[in-house]
């Protein structure tokens, strides 16, 4: 382990003797082959949960049960979404890859409170750990103080025996991995299951569907595409072909690189899925599949810039869902939330709020809908109601960086700078790659004349995104305040090159030009900023530059505008 605890260091082999090191438990073998996800995490929880206070265990029930399902009898489910009790065909949501980071943060918080101070966790075979364990060990290293728990990770270790498990043994593991969002393991174990089943048979199809979905969720688009093609070659079942067409369409519609999304090809595939679904003989299966696929086409329409067409498709899917009775509640929840999003986009906030509320009523333990409704409420100026929804989202599941980020924005608008800074600090602690949190915190710190702290955030953010225009804008502001006008100009010029419509960059360059003695240039830049965003501080700054040029009447008009819009 290096002295920098912000990154995990995988060393060679463990020392022959541990000397005075106080090991929390015997050296853990992290190799993913025998157990899969959370090999280390589950062993750590098995060691700590039995002696932890019941209220602490209850506070992290989701995280503990996800990482160590064998502890379920000791950890009653306190927070549970409705899909936990649904049959397989009704569990349609696949957790995003970021869910494992949320779980890791929750486990780290539990460990921080439960572990005896001065402990050491030693792990071998770190180079072969499942990504869930790699992520967890990194979060533990970053979030649990070294005086509480030191984490030592070694690359080498004994090689476990080959995985000889039959398909019937692999299937429940793959199914669990998909339900929990352990996508790397789902893909790896699913490929083993495919190798041990006959192409085209029912078990093979179940492995194929899970594996292709996991690959797509991981951004491994070509591998997912190849597997969907294999499915089409191996099966003549219309349900399978409809599902493969939908899965292939979503690879384009949801491609992680927007520039590589082929929405025309996605439309062709989703139309095939819809055509097949409309011919299915079972009326309930037809209603569900057809509505599901139309919802997929709605996403394509939305990304084509046609929200009204997307809304019509979602509404037709909701009508079909009415034929399902009490079945497929998650499907109905998703459709209502999607319609709410589209209604809000099209200027119908009242109806959107009604749909979000109806979606929440279906599953009050699902955090995402609270977050979305909170954003709508915030946009409507209903800050107390939005705050309540953000905090409900925080309580509903493992630590959610987006909820803290959104609450920080709300607190900023209300002038609660200390609370906003605290929330942004939480976001960065939970997810050091959350770039917008650095941007916003740097801006708040700079506005509070805490320039050294602001510069640290700008530096950290630019290390992750060297040409981020928002960070460059704050850097330009800081360099101007420090009297380094040449460096300020370079930062602001690059910001405007990357984001010509960024009002803050124009405004800050106007301030720089005034400070450098170029009042005419300052007025020009500030005028452009005002065109883009009529903020009171922009009018006030332009008034100062206008007065320096002797344009008193214009300066007074800007001062009046600044007062009125404040």
Buried (B, 14 or more C-beta within 10 A) or exposed (E): BEEEBEEBBBBEEBEEEEEEEEBBBEBBBBBBBEBBBBBBBBBBBBBBBEEBEEEBBBBBBBBBBBBBEEBEEBBEEEBBBBBEEBEEEBBBBBBEBEBBBBBBBBBBBBBBBBBEEEBBBBBBBBBBBBBBBBBBBBBBBBBBEEEBBBBBBBBBBEEBEEBEBEBEEBBEBBBBBBBBBBBBBBBBBBBBBBEBBEEBEEBBBBBBBBBBBBBBBBBBBEBBBEBBEBBEEBBEBBBBBBBBBBBBBBBBBBBEEEEEBEBEBBBBBBBBBBEBBEEBEEEEBBBBBBBBBBBBBBBBBBBBEBBEBBBBBBBBBBEBBEBBEEBBBBBBBBBBBBBBBBBBBBEBBEBBBBBBEBBBEBBEBBBBBBBBBBBBBBEBEBBEBBBBBBBBBBEBBBBBBBBBBBBBBBBBEEEBBEBBBBBBBBBBBBBBEBBBBBBBBBBBBBBEEBBEBBBBBBEBBBEEBEEBBBBBBBBBBBBBBEEBBEBBBBBBBBBBEBBEEBBBBBBBBBBBBBBBEBBEBBBBBBBBBBEBEEBBBBBBBBBBBBBBEEBEEBBEBBBEBBEEEE
